[in-house]
Amino acid sequence: MAAKAKKKAGRRTTLRSSKGTKLYAVRNADGTFKDIQTYKRAHAADLRSTSKAEAATKAKKATRKKATKKKAAKKK
């Protein structure tokens, strides 16, 4: 079996366009531009998405909340 290679997240470089708009540029391994998007749009998309760590903490908090509700119901 071949080991599955872990995909490395694309690093973004901040640039400015000729009009002064902030841009994010993602490069390929060889250094050429893979994707260029406006900072405003990319940043908004980043804020909308939830990271794995963030999702895990939300799940832990939800389970703790359920457990405390059950304990409170048993005490009554």
Secondary structure by P-SEA (a helix, b strand, c coil): cccbbbbbcbbbbbbbcccbbbbbbbbcccccccbbbbaaaaaaaaaacccaaaaaaaaaaaaaaaaaaaaaaaac
